[in-house]
Amino acid sequence: MPRRRIGFWYRLAAVIAKPPLMVLLKRDWRGVEHIPADGGFITAVNHNSHVDPFAYAHFQYNTGRVPRFLAKHGLFKGGFVGAVMRGTGQIPVYRESADALSAFRAAIDAVERGECVAFYPEGTLTRDPDLWPMTAKTGAARVALQTKCPVIPVAQWGANELLPPYAKKPNLLPRKTHHVLAGAPVDLERFYDKEMTPELLKEATEVIMAAVTRLLEELRGEKAPATPYDPRQARIAQRRKSQQHKAAEPVGEETGTAGEDTK
């Protein structure tokens, strides 16, 4: 299937976004040969800065295969930003349960039309203290198994040095480098034509994220933790610790209050 034309709105977005990105970030982009020349596919990308969607889109725009991101539906409302989001073919994600699957249906349709859909499988900025990929949601695996399209793992690093997660001000100097490494398609064939149970989707997701993490290890020259950070388990552990702390607090006499000396 031939490549889809980039179109007016994507070219306009590039005209606006590329100049500041060129000024702010040097580029170390590798693995372009793994981006399919035609046909639908998915990229699975790690997320560690509010800047990295723009920096990553710059990388993929330059390959000629523009990405369609899944984004919060509020961004598609009126105004210039909404017009750009709609015009560039981004995919709205609705949090309401009745519409929760619409993004996946739209992503499947886009892949089947020969588009690239870019997933941030973690769903949000990583909560890992050292910015390694954390446990991921199963949307990318669901679309991949439904369409049997190639899944290209992509690791990126450096936008987080320009704007760390949840920082309010960028760190402009010295000029940072945006590193990108795209890998060979993830082998998911053993999951094809099976019932898409939660267990199967979880396992396929772990295979995808392991590939992304290996690429990030190569970029960083470091070894990732053996077990990905799980924010849900971290919250449970924090609540348990808080409850244990409260249980250990000294209790006063009946005429006093907890933790206070009675007179």
C-alpha positions in Angstrom: 0.0 0.0 0.0 1.5 3.4 -0.9 2.3 5.9 1.7 -0.4 8.4 2.7 0.4 12.0 1.7 1.5 14.0 4.7 -1.1 16.7 4.0 -1.5 20.4 4.7 -2.1 20.3 8.5 0.9 18.1 9.3 3.1 20.2 7.1 1.8 23.3 8.9 2.5 21.7 12.3 6.0 20.9 11.1 6.6 24.5 10.0 5.6 25.7 13.5 7.3 23.0 15.6 10.5 22.1 13.8 12.4 25.5 14.1 12.3 25.6 18.0 13.1 21.9 18.2 16.1 22.3 15.9 17.3 25.2 18.1 16.7 23.4 21.4 17.8 19.9 20.6 20.7 18.2 18.8 19.7 14.9 17.2 21.1 11.4 17.4 18.5 9.4 15.5 19.2 5.7 14.7 17.2 2.8 13.4 15.3 4.6 10.7 15.8 1.5 8.5 13.3 -0.3 10.8 10.4 2.1 10.0 8.3 0.4 7.3 8.3 2.1 3.9 4.6 1.3 3.4 1.7 -0.4 5.1 0.2 0.1 8.5 2.2 -0.4 11.6 2.5 0.6 15.3 5.4 2.2 17.1 5.7 1.7 20.9 7.6 4.5 22.5 8.7 5.3 26.0 7.6 8.6 27.6 9.7 10.6 30.0 9.1 14.3 29.2 6.2 16.6 28.1 8.6 17.6 25.3 9.2 14.1 23.9 6.0 13.8 21.9 7.1 16.8 19.8 10.7 15.6 19.6 9.6 12.0 18.6 7.1 13.3 16.1 10.0 15.3 14.5 12.0 12.1 14.2 9.2 10.2 12.6 8.0 13.0 10.4 11.5 13.0 8.8 11.1 9.3 7.9 8.1 10.2 5.7 5.8 8.0 7.9 3.9 10.5 10.0 2.6 9.2 13.3 -1.0 9.3 14.5 -0.9 9.7 18.3 -3.6 8.8 20.8 -4.4 12.0 22.7 -6.9 13.2 25.3 -10.2 14.1 23.6 -10.2 17.6 25.2 -7.4 18.6 22.8 -9.7 18.1 19.8 -12.2 20.8 20.8 -12.4 24.2 19.3 -9.6 26.6 18.5 -6.3 26.3 16.6 -5.0 23.3 18.6 -8.2 21.4 18.0 -8.0 22.1 14.3 -4.4 20.9 14.1 -5.2 17.7 16.1 -8.1 16.9 13.8 -6.4 18.0 10.6 -3.3 15.9 11.4 -5.4 12.8 12.0 -4.6 12.3 15.7 -6.8 9.8 17.5 -9.0 11.1 20.5 -9.0 9.0 23.7 -12.2 9.2 25.8 -11.9 8.3 29.5 -15.6 7.6 29.8 -16.3 3.9 29.9 -18.9 4.0 27.1 -16.3 5.4 24.7 -13.2 3.8 26.1 -12.8 1.4 23.1 -13.4 4.0 20.4 -9.7 5.0 20.4 -8.7 1.4 19.8 -11.3 1.0 17.0 -9.9 4.2 15.4 -6.4 3.0 15.8 -7.3 -0.3 14.1 -9.0 1.5 11.3 -5.9 3.7 10.9 -3.5 0.8 10.7 -5.7 -1.0 8.2 -5.7 2.1 6.1 -1.9 1.9 6.0 -1.2 4.5 8.7 1.4 4.5 11.5 -0.2 4.7 15.0 2.3 5.8 17.7 1.5 4.4 21.2 2.9 5.5 24.5 2.0 2.2 26.1 2.7 3.5 29.7 -0.2 5.9 29.2 1.5 8.7 31.0 5.0 10.0 31.9 7.0 7.2 33.6 6.8 7.2 37.4 10.0 5.2 37.7 12.5 7.2 39.8 15.3 6.7 37.2 13.0 7.2 34.2 13.0 3.6 33.0 9.8 2.4 31.3 7.2 1.2 33.8 4.4 -1.3 33.4 2.2 -0.5 30.5 -1.4 -0.6 29.4 -2.5 -3.2 26.9 -3.9 -1.0 24.1 -0.9 -1.3 21.7 -0.9 -5.1 22.1 -4.6 -5.2 21.5 -4.4 -3.3 18.2 -1.3 -5.3 17.2 -2.9 -8.7 17.7 -6.2 -7.6 16.1 -4.4 -6.3 12.9 -1.2 -8.5 13.0 0.7 -5.4 11.9 4.4 -4.8 12.6 5.2 -3.3 16.1 8.3 -1.2 16.0 9.8 -0.6 19.5 11.4 2.9 19.9 13.4 4.2 22.8 14.1 7.9 23.3 16.3 9.9 25.7 17.3 13.5 26.1 14.1 15.5 25.9 13.8 14.7 29.6 17.1 16.5 30.1 15.6 19.6 28.4 12.4 19.4 30.5 12.4 16.8 33.3 9.1 15.1 34.2 6.8 17.6 36.0 9.4 20.4 35.9 8.0 23.8 35.3 11.0 25.4 33.6 13.2 23.9 30.9 17.0 23.4 31.3 18.1 25.1 28.2 21.9 25.1 28.5 24.0 23.4 27.6 22.1 22.3 24.5 20.7 18.8 24.9 20.7 15.9 22.5 17.5 13.9 21.6 18.5 10.3 21.2 16.2 7.9 19.3 16.7 4.3 18.6 14.1 2.3 16.6 14.4 -1.5 16.7 13.3 -4.4 14.5 9.7 -5.4 14.7 8.7 -7.3 17.9 7.9 -10.9 17.3 4.3 -11.4 18.5 3.4 -14.3 16.2 2.9 -16.7 19.1 0.0 -14.6 20.3 -1.9 -14.5 17.0 -5.2 -16.2 16.5 -5.8 -16.8 20.2 -8.4 -15.5 22.5 -7.4 -12.0 23.7 -7.7 -12.7 27.4 -6.3 -10.2 29.9 -3.5 -12.6 30.6 -2.5 -12.9 26.9 -2.7 -9.1 26.4 -0.5 -8.6 29.5 2.1 -11.0 28.3 2.2 -9.5 24.8 2.5 -6.0 26.3 5.4 -7.2 28.5 7.2 -8.5 25.3 6.7 -5.1 23.6 7.9 -3.2 26.6 10.9 -5.5 27.1 12.0 -4.6 23.6 11.6 -0.9 24.2 13.6 -1.2 27.5 16.5 -3.1 25.8 16.8 -0.2 23.3 16.8 2.3 26.1 19.5 0.4 27.8 21.6 0.7 24.7 20.9 4.4 24.4 21.8 5.1 28.1 24.6 2.5 28.4 23.0 1.3 31.6 21.0 -1.7 32.8 17.3 -1.3 33.6 15.8 -2.8 36.8 14.9 -6.5 36.5 11.3 -5.7 37.3 9.6 -2.6 35.8 8.2 -0.1 38.1 4.5 -0.7 38.8 2.7 2.5 39.9 -0.3 0.5 41.1 1.9 -1.7 43.4 3.7 1.4 44.5 0.5 3.0 45.6 -0.6 -0.1 47.5 2.8 -0.3 49.2 2.6 3.4 50.2 -0.9 2.9 51.6 0.2 -0.1 53.6 3.2 1.8 54.9 1.0 4.7 55.9 -1.4 2.4 57.7 1.4 0.7 59.6 2.8 4.1 60.6 -0.6 5.1 62.0 -1.0 1.8 63.8 2.4 2.4 65.5 1.5 5.8 66.8 1.3 6.0 70.6 -2.3 6.2 72.0 -3.0 8.4 75.0 -5.2 7.6 78.0 -9.0 7.6 77.6 -9.1 11.2 78.8 -6.5 12.2 76.3 -6.1 12.1 72.5 -4.0 9.8 70.4 -0.3 10.6 70.6 -0.7 13.2 73.4 0.3 13.0 77.0 -2.5 13.2 79.5 -2.2 15.6 82.4 
